[in-house]
Amino acid sequence: MALVLNEEQRLLRDTAQDFLQREAPVAALRQLRDSRDDTGYSTTLWQQMADLGWASIILPEAYGGLDFGFTGLGVIMQESGRTLVASPLFATAVVGASALLLAGTEAQREHYLPLLAAGNLTLALALEESHHHSPHRIEARVERRGDDLVLNGHKTFVLDGHSADYLLVLARDPERTDTGQDLTLLLVPRTSAGIDCQRSLMVDSRNAATINFTDVRIPADAVLGRPGQASDALDQILDRGRVALAAEMLGSAEEVFDRTVAWLKERVQFGVPIGSFQALQHRAAHMQTELELSRSVVLQALAAVDDNPTQVPLLASLAKANLNELVKNISNEAVQMHGGIGVTDELEIGFFLKRARVTMQIFGDTGFHKDRYASLCGY
Amino acid sequence: MDDLQSFREETRQWLEANCPPSQRQPGTPEEQYWGGRRGQFASADAQLWFERMRDRGWTAPEWPTEYGGGGLTPHQGRILKEEMRRINARTPLYSLGIWMLGPALLEYGTEAQKQQHLRAIVNGEVRWCQGYSEPGAGSDLASLQTRAEDQGEHFLVNGSKIWTTSADKSDWIFCLVRTNPDVKKQEGISFLLIDMATPGVSVTPIALISGDSEFCQTFFDNVAVPKDNLVGPLNGGWSVAKALLVHERKLMAELGSDSPRKEIPLLQAARDYLEFNDGRIADAELRSNLASHEMRMHAIGLTHMRSFEERAAGAASTAALAMKYLGTEAMKNKSELLLAIMGSRGLGWEGPGFSDEELDATRLWAGSKAMTIAGGTSEIQLNVIARNVLQLPQAPAAKSKS
């Protein structure tokens, strides 16, 4: 029954809904934006979220986790999408935790995961080097110098990069180029010497950093897992990120659609609610059918991470491509159907519109995933 | 779950032992068996396959056994479908009686009506067609004008029905008729079963853009119909019709995914008609369109599953209402895409120079245009979603008329 929430997941959803509507409504994001908050998220809120177990929701109990799997995580992501919560949930609890689980050694997992679970460690994946997602086109270099390693390179669009405790850096090891296995993940303290971190405020009022690494000296045990072996784990980490993000995008799309349908019933023009006009009804009904498809692909992709790993690459690309298009279209329609008030900063619809554009670029746009889906299917 | 697993095992073994190899491959429309007094089997194997399935009650797997059905639960029914699809088994009996009328009779029919009609449907003895639309009542179905007047002993029916699929090959027709012209239009409609052998019934096929003429117009000229043939209460036919429409939409939403059709699969067509570079379709536009379509079909398939699971769990399913619209629009798009992939090879109409599959593709493309019209147009589906799911207020024009 993977496509229908069970009792435990419904309870989790209700708890998340209560908590987020109360502690982190969209107004909280506006507040962070207007106060030009240094961190870009509320550390108090993140501690509360960690206390609820959300930082460790996918972690096995052995590392202090809740072990709710991705179907459990999906519920939290979806609800956090509904209120556009700015928090390290994605970069740390999804991507960072997945990287440690999939690529880390047992010693690294035992050391870092309990800290992460308690809300005492934040991570940021330093992956992209150009303005389009291309996870295997990496030029950052890690080289051996004596007992240490030296890192050089340039990274961009690093989510939470300016605030995370550690950066998870993807780099190539030139000594291993011949083997074809030269991608390495490194766990680097953000404050290390030689790291120049530029914080950028993005259109969605969240942060992504541009980072230059110049002769950054790191100890050899900073390699996550084994040197040169990051390639396979990377795809799995990214797929988990894509699936979780798709769940967040679904929550945002549902919220923006609910608000728009409510507006269609409330706004009166020509003496009647505008929702009585067939021109708008058909557009809204079409969106409703698109939402139905998106719900199915997200739930199936989440379940596949837990139960059917071989299907994850195909379903992750299906889900990310599908949700990319959904959030783009539904946020555009939301603005248009709200009319003039839709383009004011006062109305929160604009926050959803902007967040949609950022999520569409994270870990692959529609073209990237359509191409990957076609290639996986052999054409 | 263990019971279902053992049901799957048994079903798989039984199908392996009983489905003739010739019935495990896609068939042409001419090879489908629709039953009825004039029904003919395309081969001895088709007959054998039908009889074996019928004897097990599996022409209508989820109907009660007392009416000749298989008595399966919805989950078992789904497993049977999956196992049949796994070996490409053909549908042994195509039947509007099974897909549409039967479920309505089970819900609204009298015991006598169930006894009279259900077993004859399961056994393929009687072929049914549907009399809903009229020349003046298409999307506005409730404005239908075919009259049934109370003559004491019987109803006297006058009028005509259009888009009566395969009426020229059917034995009985289930009709919506007006029994009270003086009330709100939905409240004066009744649901009536009519034997097409009754004097006064005549049928004319309608030629379509696909070259087929499966749709007909059916005329009723002073047709006397016994009062026992009324299903549900007098003037209560609209509720029966709506229940039946739900089955029709479900059926149309699942067409194409259900039974193997002799139609060129898109990926096969891509390999046969397109150039590849390094394992990729060279034409970037077609490759992108193909991927979009395949991803959509994937999402629709998952939504079918979700909708089934929701209903099986006893929850309301808003997805179910979306499926007719999504499914038929996607199928129409598929036909367009197939033509685009085949280029000029997809434009043949008849004669030499084209394979049978190529000629079929052209005609299926033209035929696919009916998918988003029959059983409630896409626009009507969107109206229903706007009203029933989104609860948007009724449009001003519609409000003043009904």
Interface residues (C-beta under 8 A of the other chain):
Chain A: M1 L3 V4 V261 L264 K265 V272 P273 G275 S276 F277 Q278 Q281 H282 A284 A285 H286 Q288 T289 E292 L293 S294 R295 S296 V297 L299 Q300 L318 A321 N322 K370 D371 Y373 A374 S375 C377 G378 Y379
Chain B: L267 A270 F276 G279 R280 I281 R287 S288 L290 A291 S292 E294 M295 R296 H298 A299 I300 L302 T303 M305 R306 E309 E310 A313 A315 T318 A319 A322 Y325 L326 E379 Q381 L382 N383 I385 A386 V389 L390 Q391 L392 P393 Q394 A395 P396 K399
